[in-house]
Amino acid sequence: MEDKTMRFGVIFDTRDARVCERPIPEVKDDELLIKIEACNICTTDYELWNGQRKGKQPTPMAGGHENSGIVVAKGAKVGNNFQIGDRVGIMLTQFCGECADCRKGHNFACMYKGETFPASDDGYYGFFGFSTYKTAPARYCFKFKTDIPADEAGFIEPLSTAIRSVKRGRVSPSENVLIIGAGTMGMLNAQVARAFGGRVIISEPLEKKINVAKELGFTEFVDPLKDDLKEQIQALIGHDSRIDVIIVCVGNSKANAQAQEVADLDTRIVYFAAGYPAPEIHIDSNIIHYKRLELIGTIGSDTDDFQMAVDMLDKRLIKVDKLIEKVFTLDQIQEAYELASTPGSFRVSVHTWE
């Protein structure tokens, strides 16, 4: 490989993203060198850029974790599972592989995973997702078997978190599942819940998002801006049926309140979305007691979720092409963050080599 340097996007301050350059790190024995082709902008990325998460994450942040690329070199101790030319996605969660939680498969709970945003030797934080090249331990990499487009492969990480969310909600065949919010993560949760056998109802007021949901095959919708939300739901599922699972994919107080209002006996409410400033949730223990509610938090994913995400994307069981709002080049990263921060946008993808 002739290249000696890599270019990468960095957030220095609110609404200040730039492209920097550094030498390509030396590939360690257990690592892959990946030519990153695309990295999609996550909510955590653009909320740091627009100031919502200012002070919550360190800067300069060389962020980006929804990425994929091609293996161009590998360390001496990397086995035959990875070959030059393989397309891979990269796991965000770091884990030791040796502690009790890792041995149980709970990698996100690793006791020794270290900092979420580690600092590099040259003073940058983050995972260098918006880069032309990236090194990563092979144990964090997952190989695609098909020629899936790079920006679609970049959905491996958010899809894995939706898989974990649906697992946490214990969605099973024939259960009624209400998805609150039809943004990118709402549509991933909805598709995974459907793949797990659930009957999915989507709560969303925006026509643009409803139209995308329809293109993805969903047919049952309710409008959360109307006063009769509970009655809308019952009209769809029947008055002799209940909502089994609610997945809240919008990080705001009103969505939290609506989830409780429409919950039935034994409903499991999964809180998927975060928000800044932090959304409020008000509930008295009697409601939980008399409705036998389960309030379930979820974040991140484990290796089994990542592998399932790869399989689902490879087999096109989950469709993500409709969830890509627009593609930008690395040099357009400021414009990319601007669009990603615009309410109503789906995922914005940065193609690092265009």
N, C-alpha and C positions, 0 to 999 in steps of 0.2 A: 504494500500500500504506500503510495507516494505522499499522501497528506501527512503533515506534521502538526497542524493546528486544527482546532475546532472552533466554530462560531456558536454562540448560545445567547438566548434571551434572558435578560435580568431585570427584575423590578428593583429600582433603587429607592423610590419614594412614591407617594400617591400620584397616580396618573403619569408616572415616569418609568417607562420600560425602554431598555436599549439593547443593542446587540453588541456583545463583547467577544473577545478572542483570547484563547489560551492554548498552550501545547496540549496535544492529546495525551491523557494519562497513560502511563505504562500499564500494559495488561498483566495482571497478576496471574499466578498459576491456576486459580479457581475461577477466573473471570472470562467473560466474553467481551469483545469490542464490537459494538453495534453501530451501524450507520443508520441513525434515526431518520426515518422518512416523514413521519407525521406525528404531531402531538396536539391533542385536543385540549381546549381551555376548560378547566373544571371551575366550579363555583368558588372553591378555595383560592384559585389563582386570580380570578377577576375581582373577587372581593378584597384581596390585598391590594390590587392595582387601583381600585376605585376608592379605597380608604375605609371600607366597612370593617376590615380586619386589621386596621392599623394598630400596631402595638401587640397584636395577638401572635404575629409571626415575625421572625427577624429579617432584616434586610442587610445587604443586597441579596435578594431571593432569586436564585437560578432555579425557578420552579418548573412545574410541568411533570405530570406522572401518568397521563393517559396517552402513552406513546407506543409506537412499534417501529421496528426497523429490521435490517438485514445483518446477520452475523458476518463480519469481515475478518475476524481473527479470534483465536481462542487460546487460553492458557494451557500450559503443559499438562495440567492435571484434570482438565475437562474431558469427560468421557465421550463416547461415540454418539451419544444421544443428540449432540449438537454438531452440525457441520457448517462449513463456510457456505453462505447462500441461504441459510434457513431464515424465515421470517419469524420473529419472536415478539412477544409482549413482555413487559417487565413488571413484576410485582412491587407494589409500593411498600407493603409491610416488610420490615426487617425482622429476622428471627435467628436465634442461635442454633436451633435444631436439636438441642441437647437437654434443655430444661424439662421439667415435668409437663408443663403446658404444651410445649412443642411436640413432645412425644405422644401426647394425646391428640395431636392435630390442631390444637388451638394456637396457631402461630401468632395471631394478632395479640394474644395475651402473653407472649414471650416475656419471661422475667428479665432477660438480658438483652433486649433489642436495641437499647441505646436511645439516643435522641431522635425525635421525629424529623427534625430538620438539622442534620449534622452539618458542621462547617467544613469546607474544603481547606486544603493547605494554603490556597491563595485567597481565602477570606470570603467565599461565597457560601450561601446556605442553599439547601434544597437538593433536588435530584437531577438537575440538568436535563430536564425532559425536552425543552425547546432548544435542542442542540443538533449539530450536524453529526456528532459522534458521542457515544456514551459507553463507559465501561460498567459492567454489573456482574456480580457473582452469578455463576450459572444456576445456582439453586433458586434464584429469584426470577429466572427466565422461563417462559413457556412457549413451546413451538407450535406454530400453525402448520396444518397439513395441506391446506388449500391456498390458492393464489388470491386470498382475500385482499381487497384494497387496504393500503396502509392506514388511512384515516378510520376505516371501519374496524380494523384490527386494534386500533387505539382504544376502542370501547371495552377491551378486556377488563380493565380495572374497574370502571363504574359498573359494568355488568356483574362483576364478581360481588360487588357490595349489594346489588339488588338481589342476587342469589342468596346471599347471607340474610338479607332482610326477609325474604319469603320463607327461608328455612326457620328463622326466628319466629315468624308468625305461624309456622306449622301448617301452611296451606296444603290442603289435600283435595282429591277429586270431589267435585260436586259442591264444594263450599262456595258461598257467596262472599266475594272479596270486593271491598270498596277502596278504590285508589283515589286519594285526594290530591289533585294536581296532575296535569298532563304535560308537564315539562319533560326535559330529557330523562330525568331520573324517575319521574312518574311513569313514563312510557316503558322504561326498562323494567321497573317493578311490575307493571301491568302484564308485559309479555312473559316474564318469568312466572308470575302467578298463573297465567293461562297455561303455560307449559307444564306446570305442576298439577293441572286439572281444575283449577278454580274457575268459577264463573265471575267475570270481571265487570264491574260497573265503575265508570270513571266520573268523578266530580270535577268539572272544569267550566269556567265561564267564557274563555276566549275562543272565538270561532276558529282562529288560525290553528290552535292546538287541537281542537276537536276534529278539524279536517285531517290533520296528520294522523290522529288516532284512528279515524275511519280508514285511512289508507293502509294502516297496519292491521285492519280487520276487526276493530272494535265497533260494537253496535249499540251499546247501552250506556247512556249518559244522563247525568243529573246536573242541574245548575245550582251551584252553592250560593248564588246571589239572591235566590228566591227564598221566601220565608218557609215554604212547605217542603224543605229538603227531605225530611223523613218520609213524607207522603210520596214524594217522587220516587224514592227508593222502593217503598212498599208496592207502588204501582208496577214496578218492574219485576220484583222477585215474588210478589204475592203476599197477601196479608197473613198467610199461614207459614211464612218463611222468615228467617232472620239473617242479618248480616253476621257472618262468622268472623271475618277478619277485616280490619281497616288499616291501611298503610298510609300514613301521613307523609306526603312527599313535598309539602310546602312548609317552609320555616316561618310561620307566623302564628300569632295568638288566636286569630279567628279560626284558622284551620284546626288548631288544637281543641278549641271549644266545640266546633261542629262535630269532631270525631266522637266526643263524649255524648253530645246531644242525640246523635243517630245510633249510638251503640245499643245493642240488644243484650239480652241475657247471655252470658258466657262469651261475649265478643272479645277478641284479642286485638288490641290497638297497638300497632307498631309505629314508633316514632322514628322515621327515617331521616327527616330533614333537620338541619341546624339552621340558625338564622342569627344575623347580627344587625342591631342589638338583639340580645337573646329574647325569643318569644316567651310569653308567659303561659302558664297552665294553671287553671284554678279547678280544683275538684275537692269534694268532701269525701271522707272515707266511707260514709254511708252509701254513696253511689257505687263505689267499688264493691262494697259489701253486698248490697241488695241485687246488683246486676251481675255479681261474680265476674267483674271485668279483670282482664289481664292487661297491664300497661307494660309494654316491652320496648326497651331501647335497642338500637342497633347502630353499629359503625364498623367500617372496614370489612375485611374478609380474610379467609384462611386459604391454604394451598389447594384444598379440595374445591373451594369456590372458584379459584382461578382456573383450575383444570376444567371444571364444568363450563366456565365462560368460554374458554377456547373451543371446546367441543360444540357448544351451542352456536357460536359464531361460524365455525367451520361448516357445520351442517345447515346453516341458515335457519335454525330454529328460532333465532332472535334476529330481527331485521333492524338495522341501524342506519341505513342509507338515508331514510327520511328524517333522521335526527341531526343531520349535518346542515347547519344554517348557511355557512359560507366557508370558503377556503382562502387563506392568506399566505403570503410568503413570510419568511422569518424577518425580512427587512420591514415588513408591514405590521410588526407585532403591536405597535401602538393602536393602529386601526382595528386589529383583531381584538384587543382587549376592550376597545370602545364598543364594538358590536356585541361581544360576549356579555358586557355589562348592561346592555339594553334590555329592559323587561320584555318578556315574550320570546326572546331568542332561544333557539336550541343550541347544540354544540357548535362552536367555531373551531375550525381545524387550522393549524399552522403547518404548512409543508416546508420543511427545512432546506430542501435542495432546489426549490423552484425560484 
